[in-house]
Every structure is written in structure tokens, then in C-alpha cells.
Amino acid sequence: MFKRREKKLQLSPDQEDLCGHITDKNILNRDRIKFGIASIMYQSEESAFGPVHNVIIRAMGGTDIAQGILFAGMSQSQSVTQWIGSLLLRFYGSNRKAMNISLLGGAIASALLAVTMVLANILPAYMGVYLVLYIAFVFGLSGTTGMQLNVETNWIGDLTPTRLRGWFTSMKWIIAVLGGMIMLVFFGRIADWRPGFLTYMFLFIYMTITTLIAMFLMSTVTDRKPKTTVFFGKKDNPDRVNYRNPYLWRYIWFFLCWSGGRTMFWSFTTLYMIDYFGMTLSKIVPVLLISNVVSIVMLYLMGNLTDKIGTRKPLMIISGSVACSMLLWLVSAWAGLAAIIVFQVINGAAGHTHSMLSINFGLEVLPEKGRAAYFAFARILIGAGIMLFVSLGGCVMHSLRGWETTLFGSVVNHYHLYFLGCAVFSFSSVIPLMLSKPANKIDDCQPA
């Protein structure tokens, strides 16, 4: 079937450039819509499930340390497994086949989580064991997401020329955000409607089925032969990753600061709203949706803008502005929920928009040949750093729990101090971006 489909997609010389990128916008338009719809099923669902993870961990008797380990491990497993995506690309010589293998792994992980929920419901005496299994299988699910992200990034890079990447990815992300909003409401409503392990089992079964559907959809996207490299070899080997590339290390520096601070931050925002404001998931979801609505507008605007001026300057502005806005969670001690709502509006400039810009920036500054390996190596180091930061954050939160003081007439507690530290750490991500102005390229196949 794969070969027959490829024959139907024979391209004329005016439909692709010398690097193999598709230049026909009709073909790319169909593919970006398919990418967006499939992303709902293998990325948006997992992102929307974040608040439910908090609830499940507490239902299993997990502490703040378990919460920190879960979210740190999710980020770490998603990062360290990206190299497997690179290996799949090299082994199969096909973006499509590599993606479908990683999607199958995601479906299996979701099914195992559903089984864990069944066991927790019928044999509650072993809840400690199920907590460990749950965290392990969530790590597995996040790991397959890392493989999918690596293959997806490489696929988009192989498929689209630089001048069309903003246009292509903005629509893909807009569709994914709309789907994510629906998933966020759906998961929150179901979890609040009838909280319990059988309900959570249903949600994981749903994720299993939709991931399998995504496999069939991605099988219809235009395939490209990946330009791969190896991780090890002699320094002068042109097929080996160049570990001395300065843009690679600045990219790692940027993500360590940004994702480290933001992951620590998001690990406890849901619990803060539950503990400090007494909110339920169904009330938290509308607050979270505010960012997604703003993000849709920003994705459209940034897609067109970055195709003209590049991604570096917009990425700098958004990173700095949103990091500063994280201080509003500290201000919420005095301004209440209104400060968080204002933050969500500003945060809409980040979220999926920031993800799109940071990935496209990596496609700009990292070499075309072996991009999957470069992204994978970067994410391994980034993931290790984030796991360390978030695990320490969980320990800090656990040790500070119960601390509070009155300042200017309002109660300030350990959550507020934690959010302050996360904001400062995230803001420092602007520094490596200032040092990473990409060099002019002769064409899309040349490294920065």
C-alpha cells in the first residue's frame, strides 16, 4: 500500500525544489490540515489531560513529591526518547513509517494506563503499586510523544521550504489548539461528573482509539525521505552530528531556562487553584481555555509574520513578556482570580504559539542534514535538566508546605514564592536568544 500511494504522489519538477521540499501550496495545504487533525489525537489530548493527572495522583494517595516526579518525568521521558525517533527515521528511511511506529507505541501506553485504572478500582489494597505503575506508564506515553514530536519536526522540515513554514505550521497548530480546547473541556467535565477510576479508564481507552485513528490519517500525508546523520563517529565524518555547533548549545541553553521554569510552574498551578481558591476541574478549565483562544489569533498572525522576518525576534519578545506575566500568580495573593485571568490572556501569546516559534527557530538555525538527530540530542540534555529542576521544585514545595505570612493585608504562602522563582528562571531564556542571530543561508539545505 505504501508503494502504491507513493506512485500516485509523483511530483513534477515545478512542485518541489532542489532540496526535495514541496513548493505546491495545494499539496501542502492538504497536508497541514491532516497534520493538525492528527495532532489533536496524539498531542492535544495528552496536553489537555494535565489537570486530570493531578487528580488521579491525589486519588492514589500521591504527595507533592509524586506530583513533581510525574511532571518532571513526563518532560524527561518526552525528551530522552526523541533520539529513538531519529533512529526510526534512519532505519526506515521514511517519515511516514517512523511516525506510525511511534503512534502505535502511544496507543499501547494508553491501553496500559486503562488497565491500571481497572486494577485500582477492583483491588484498592495495592494502591501504592498502582501509583508506581501509573507514573511509569505515563512516562511511556510521554516517551512516545517525544518520538512523535521528533519525527513530526523532521517531517515538516523535509516537507516545507523555509519561506512557507510559518504558513504551514500556523494552520497545523490552530487546528490542534481548537481540538485541545475541546479535549480540555471534555476531560474536565467527565472527571468532575463522575470522579473515579472507571471514569479515568474510559478516558484512556478513548485516547487509545483516537491514536490508532491518527495512524491511518498520517498514512495519507506526503512522505519525504529524511536526511539523517549518526550520533557517533569521527569528528570529520560529514554524516555525524557536529557537537561543536554553537547554535546547538544556545538552543539547549534557551530551552533549559524556558521549559525548566515553565514546567516547574505548570506542575503546581492546578493544585494552587484547588487549594487556594477552592476551585474544581470544571471551573479551572474555562480559565485555562482563555490562553487557547488568544493563542489561535497569535498563531495566525505569527505564521505570516515569521515567514517574512524570521522567528528569532518574535520569540524573544514573547518569551520575555510571558515570563514577566508569570509574576501575576504572585499578585493573585492580593488581586485574586482576576490576576490569573489577566495572566491567561497574556499567556495566550505563548503556549502553542511559543511552541511553533521555538521549533521553527530550531529548523532555521540547526543543519538541514540530520535535523532529527540535532533536535534529539538537544532534547536529551534539556529533558535531563528539566527533570532535575522540577524534581527539586517538588521537594521545595513539599518542604515549604504550610508556610505562610501576611504581607500588605494578604496571605502569601509557599505557592507564591515558588511562582516568583519560576518567573525569574524563565525570563533568563531571553539571553541565549540574543546571542543566536542565525546566519544567512544560501538555500534551505545549508546549515546556519
C-alpha positions in Angstrom: 0.0 0.0 0.0 2.9 2.3 0.9 4.5 1.9 -2.6 1.2 2.3 -4.4 0.5 5.5 -2.6 3.9 6.9 -3.4 3.3 6.3 -7.1 0.2 8.4 -7.0 2.3 11.2 -5.5 4.8 11.5 -8.3 5.7 15.2 -8.4 6.6 17.4 -11.4 9.8 19.5 -11.2 7.8 22.7 -10.5 6.2 21.1 -7.4 9.5 20.6 -5.4 12.8 22.5 -5.0 16.3 21.1 -5.3 16.3 20.1 -1.6 13.1 18.0 -2.0 10.8 20.4 -0.3 7.3 20.7 -1.7 6.6 24.1 -3.3 3.0 23.3 -4.4 0.8 25.0 -1.8 -2.2 22.9 -2.8 -0.4 19.8 -1.7 1.0 21.5 1.4 -2.4 22.9 2.4 -4.0 19.4 2.4 -1.0 18.0 4.4 -1.0 20.8 7.1 -4.7 20.2 7.8 -4.0 16.5 8.2 -1.1 17.3 10.5 -3.4 19.5 12.6 -6.2 16.9 12.9 -3.8 14.1 13.7 -2.1 16.4 16.3 -5.3 16.6 18.2 -5.2 12.9 18.6 -1.6 12.4 19.6 -0.5 15.7 21.2 -3.5 17.9 22.2 -5.2 15.1 24.1 -2.1 14.5 26.2 -1.7 18.2 26.9 -5.4 18.5 27.9 -5.0 15.6 30.3 -2.6 17.5 32.5 -5.2 18.6 35.2 -6.6 15.1 35.3 -3.2 13.7 36.1 -3.1 15.9 39.2 -6.5 14.5 40.3 -5.5 10.8 39.7 -2.3 11.1 41.6 -4.1 12.5 44.6 -6.8 9.8 44.3 -4.0 7.3 44.5 -2.6 8.9 47.6 0.3 10.7 45.9 2.1 13.6 47.6 3.6 16.8 46.2 6.8 14.9 45.6 4.8 12.4 43.4 3.3 15.3 41.5 6.7 16.8 40.9 8.2 13.4 39.8 5.2 12.8 37.5 5.5 16.1 35.6 9.3 16.1 35.7 9.3 12.5 34.3 6.8 13.4 31.6 9.1 16.1 30.4 12.2 14.0 30.7 10.8 10.9 29.0 9.4 13.0 26.2 12.9 14.5 25.7 15.2 11.4 26.1 13.1 9.3 23.7 13.4 11.8 20.8 16.7 10.0 19.8 14.5 6.9 19.1 12.6 9.0 16.6 15.8 9.8 14.9 16.8 6.2 14.8 13.4 5.2 13.4 13.9 7.8 10.6 17.3 6.4 9.8 16.1 2.7 9.9 13.0 3.1 7.8 14.2 6.0 5.5 10.6 7.3 5.7 9.0 10.0 7.9 5.6 8.3 7.5 6.7 4.8 8.7 8.6 6.3 11.6 5.6 8.3 12.7 3.2 5.3 12.6 5.5 3.1 14.7 5.7 5.8 17.3 1.9 6.3 17.2 1.5 2.6 17.8 3.6 2.8 20.9 1.4 5.7 22.2 -1.7 3.6 21.7 -0.2 0.7 23.7 0.8 3.0 26.6 -2.7 4.4 26.7 -4.2 0.9 26.9 -1.8 0.0 29.7 -3.0 3.1 31.7 -6.6 2.0 31.2 -5.8 -1.4 32.6 -4.1 0.3 35.6 -7.3 2.2 36.3 -9.3 -1.0 36.3 -7.0 -2.7 38.8 -7.1 0.4 41.0 -10.9 0.1 41.1 -11.2 -3.6 41.8 -8.2 -4.1 44.1 -7.6 -0.9 46.0 -5.4 -2.5 48.6 -2.4 -2.3 46.2 -2.8 1.4 45.5 0.9 2.1 46.1 1.8 -0.4 43.4 -0.7 1.2 41.0 0.7 4.6 41.7 4.1 3.4 40.6 2.7 1.7 37.5 0.6 4.8 36.7 3.7 7.1 36.8 5.7 4.5 34.7 3.0 4.2 32.0 2.6 8.0 31.9 6.3 8.2 31.3 5.9 5.7 28.5 3.1 7.7 26.9 5.1 10.8 27.1 8.1 9.0 25.7 6.2 8.0 22.5 5.0 11.6 22.3 8.7 12.7 22.2 9.3 10.2 19.4 6.3 11.6 17.5 7.5 15.2 18.1 10.9 14.4 16.7 9.6 12.7 13.6 6.9 15.4 13.1 9.5 18.2 13.3 11.8 16.4 10.9 8.9 15.6 8.5 7.8 19.3 8.4 11.4 20.4 7.8 11.7 17.8 4.9 8.3 18.7 3.5 8.3 22.5 3.6 10.7 25.3 2.4 11.7 27.9 4.9 9.6 30.6 3.3 6.4 28.5 3.9 7.0 27.0 7.3 5.2 29.7 9.2 2.2 29.4 6.9 2.2 25.6 7.2 2.7 25.3 10.9 0.4 28.1 12.0 -2.6 26.3 10.5 -1.5 22.9 11.8 -1.2 24.5 15.3 -4.5 26.4 15.0 -6.4 23.1 14.3 -4.5 21.4 17.2 -5.4 24.2 19.6 -9.1 24.1 18.7 -9.1 20.3 19.3 -7.1 20.8 22.5 -9.8 23.2 23.8 -12.5 20.6 23.1 -10.4 17.9 24.8 -9.7 20.1 27.8 -13.4 20.7 28.4 -14.3 17.1 27.7 -11.7 15.6 30.1 -12.5 18.1 32.8 -16.3 17.6 32.6 -16.0 13.8 32.6 -13.6 13.8 35.5 -15.9 16.1 37.6 -19.1 14.4 36.5 -18.2 11.1 38.0 -14.8 11.0 39.5 -13.4 7.6 39.9 -11.0 5.1 38.4 -13.6 3.6 35.9 -14.2 7.1 34.5 -10.4 7.6 34.1 -10.3 4.2 32.4 -12.8 5.4 29.8 -10.7 8.4 29.1 -7.6 6.3 28.5 -9.5 3.9 26.2 -10.7 6.9 24.2 -7.0 8.1 23.8 -6.1 4.6 22.6 -8.7 4.6 19.9 -8.0 8.1 18.7 -4.2 7.4 18.5 -4.9 4.4 16.2 -7.1 6.7 14.1 -4.2 9.2 13.8 -2.1 6.4 12.4 -4.4 6.0 9.4 -4.6 9.7 8.9 -0.9 10.2 8.9 -0.5 7.4 6.3 -2.1 9.8 3.8 0.4 12.7 4.3 3.0 13.2 1.6 6.1 11.3 2.6 9.7 12.6 2.2 13.0 10.7 2.6 14.7 12.0 5.7 18.2 13.4 5.6 19.8 11.6 8.5 23.1 11.5 10.4 24.6 9.4 13.1 25.3 10.3 16.7 28.8 8.8 16.9 31.8 8.7 14.6 35.0 10.6 13.8 34.9 14.4 14.1 35.4 14.9 10.4 32.7 12.5 9.4 30.1 14.5 7.4 27.4 12.1 8.5 28.0 12.7 12.2 26.3 15.3 14.4 28.6 18.4 14.8 28.6 18.7 18.6 30.6 21.9 18.3 27.9 23.8 16.6 27.3 27.0 18.7 23.7 27.3 17.7 23.0 23.8 19.1 24.3 24.8 22.5 22.5 28.1 22.6 19.3 26.3 21.6 19.8 23.9 24.5 20.5 26.9 26.9 17.3 28.6 25.8 15.1 25.6 26.3 16.7 24.7 29.7 15.7 28.1 31.0 12.3 28.4 29.3 11.0 24.9 29.6 12.6 24.4 33.0 10.9 27.4 34.6 7.6 26.8 32.8 7.4 23.1 33.6 8.1 23.8 37.3 5.5 26.5 37.1 2.7 24.5 35.5 3.3 21.5 37.7 1.5 23.3 40.6 -0.8 25.8 39.1 -3.8 23.4 39.1 -3.2 22.5 42.7 -2.8 26.2 43.6 -6.3 27.0 42.2 -7.7 23.9 44.0 -6.0 24.7 47.4 -6.0 28.5 47.4 -9.3 29.3 45.6 -11.2 26.0 46.2 -11.9 25.5 42.5 -12.9 22.3 40.8 -11.7 21.0 37.5 -14.9 22.1 35.7 -14.2 25.7 37.0 -10.5 25.5 36.3 -11.0 24.5 32.6 -12.6 27.8 31.5 -9.7 29.7 33.0 -7.2 27.6 31.0 -9.2 28.0 27.8 -8.6 31.7 27.8 -5.0 31.2 26.7 -6.0 28.8 23.9 -8.5 31.4 22.5 -5.8 34.1 22.4 -3.3 31.6 21.1 -5.4 30.9 17.9 -5.2 34.6 16.9 -1.5 34.7 17.7 -0.7 31.6 15.7 -2.4 33.1 12.6 -0.5 36.4 12.9 2.9 34.9 13.8 2.7 32.4 10.9 2.6 35.1 8.3 5.0 37.4 10.1 7.8 34.9 10.7 7.8 33.9 7.0 8.9 37.5 6.3 11.2 38.4 9.2 12.2 35.1 10.8 11.3 33.7 14.2 14.1 35.0 16.5 12.8 38.5 17.3 9.2 37.4 17.9 10.4 34.5 20.0 12.5 36.9 22.1 9.6 39.3 22.7 7.1 36.6 23.5 9.5 34.7 25.9 10.4 37.8 27.9 6.8 39.2 28.1 5.2 35.9 29.1 7.9 35.2 31.7 7.2 38.6 33.3 3.5 37.9 33.3 4.1 34.8 35.4 4.5 37.2 38.3 0.7 37.7 38.2 0.4 34.4 40.1 2.2 36.1 42.9 0.0 39.2 42.5 -3.1 36.9 42.8 -2.4 36.9 46.6 -3.8 40.4 46.5 -5.8 40.7 43.3 -7.4 37.2 43.5 -8.5 35.2 40.5 -8.5 38.4 38.3 -4.7 38.4 38.2 -4.7 34.8 36.9 -7.3 35.6 34.2 -5.1 38.5 33.1 -2.1 36.1 33.0 -4.1 33.6 30.9 -4.7 36.4 28.3 -1.0 37.3 28.1 0.0 33.7 28.2 -2.0 33.1 25.0 0.9 34.8 23.3 3.0 31.8 24.4 1.5 28.3 24.7 1.2 26.8 21.3 2.5 29.9 19.6 5.7 29.7 21.5 6.0 26.0 20.7 5.5 26.8 17.0 8.1 29.6 17.1 10.7 27.7 19.0 10.5 24.6 16.8 10.6 26.8 13.6 13.6 28.7 15.1 15.4 25.3 15.6 14.7 24.5 11.9 16.2 27.8 11.0 19.5 27.6 13.0 20.2 23.8 13.0 21.6 22.0 10.0 19.1 20.6 7.5 21.1 17.3 7.3 20.4 15.3 10.4 18.0 17.8 12.0 16.2 14.9 13.8 19.5 13.9 15.5 20.3 17.5 16.5 16.8 18.0 18.0 17.1 14.6 19.7 20.5 15.4 21.3 19.3 18.8 22.4 16.1 17.4 24.0 18.1 14.7 25.9 20.1 17.4 27.7 17.1 19.7 28.1 15.0 16.9 29.5 17.6 15.9 32.0 17.9 19.5 33.2 14.1 19.9 33.4 13.7 16.7 35.4 16.3 17.9 37.8 14.7 21.3 38.2 11.1 20.0 38.5 12.1 17.3 41.0 13.8 19.9 43.1 10.8 22.1 42.8 8.6 19.3 44.1 10.9 18.8 47.1 10.9 22.5 47.8 7.1 22.7 47.6 6.9 19.7 50.0 9.3 21.2 52.5 7.6 24.6 52.4 4.1 23.3 52.6 2.3 25.0 55.4 4.4 28.1 55.4 2.6 31.4 55.0 2.8 35.0 56.1 0.7 38.1 55.9 2.0 40.8 53.6 0.2 44.1 52.8 -3.0 42.7 54.2 -3.0 39.4 52.2 -1.8 35.9 52.9 1.3 34.9 51.0 2.2 31.2 51.0 4.7 28.7 49.5 2.9 28.7 46.2 3.6 32.4 45.7 7.3 32.1 46.5 7.5 29.2 44.1 5.9 31.1 41.2 8.3 34.0 41.7 11.3 31.8 41.3 9.8 30.2 38.2 9.2 33.6 36.6 12.8 34.7 37.1 14.2 31.5 35.8 12.0 31.5 32.7 12.9 35.1 31.9 16.6 34.2 31.6 15.8 32.3 28.4 16.0 35.6 26.5 19.8 35.8 26.9 20.7 32.8 24.6 18.2 34.1 22.0 20.0 37.5 22.0 23.2 35.6 21.1 21.6 33.4 18.4 21.1 35.5 15.4 21.0 33.0 12.5 23.5 33.4 9.7 22.2 33.9 6.1 21.7 30.7 4.3 22.4 30.1 0.6 19.4 27.9 0.4 17.2 25.7 2.7 19.7 22.8 2.5 22.6 24.8 4.1 23.2 24.8 7.9 23.2 28.1 9.8 
